[in-house]
Amino acid sequence: MIAILDAAYGDTASAVACVTAADWGDASAKAEFTHRGGPAAEYLPGEFYKREMPLLVSVLGMLPRKPEIIVIDGYVWLGVEDRKGLGAHLFDALGGASIVVGIAKTKFHGASYWASELRRGGSDSPLYVTSAGMDAGEAAAAIKRMHGEHRIPTLVAMADKLARQA
């Protein structure tokens, strides 16, 4: 199972969504899960993961079984100093039981050490793919195979939309 996660924040509430797929190329979700919480924790520079981690863990707890692969909106690794991004913290929190693949839409200074650039859908703007438990090049090839004609794969866009609606 592949679990694709995204979180959203508002003034009074936060939410997380998860869509699952059996294969990278699936056009539709096998299942959808959402969790709505209270206001998000305050953003602390360099500690973004503390804001989003509780949301991700809560929705993963709703799944019938542990996914083999988790896709997040963000980075797994941030720089040459092995600086952990949200995905690496999630990988550690899960004890390495699931592969974590991060898809970022904007370039983070120094992330090119870990990230594979990927262009989809004829877009001139790349996605930046990082991973834990899987080679970043393999992860980028898997993201390229995901369904959708646009830069953002169909199921990634679906998770984003569900999180914002929740």
Salt bridges, closest charged atoms under 4 A:
GLU47 OE1 - LYS50 NZ 3.37
GLU68 OE2 - ARG65 NH1 2.94
ASP73 OD1 - LYS105 NZ 2.89
ASP92 OD2 - LYS84 NZ 2.35
GLU117 OE1 - ARG119 NH1 3.63
ASP160 OD2 - ARG164 NH2 2.60
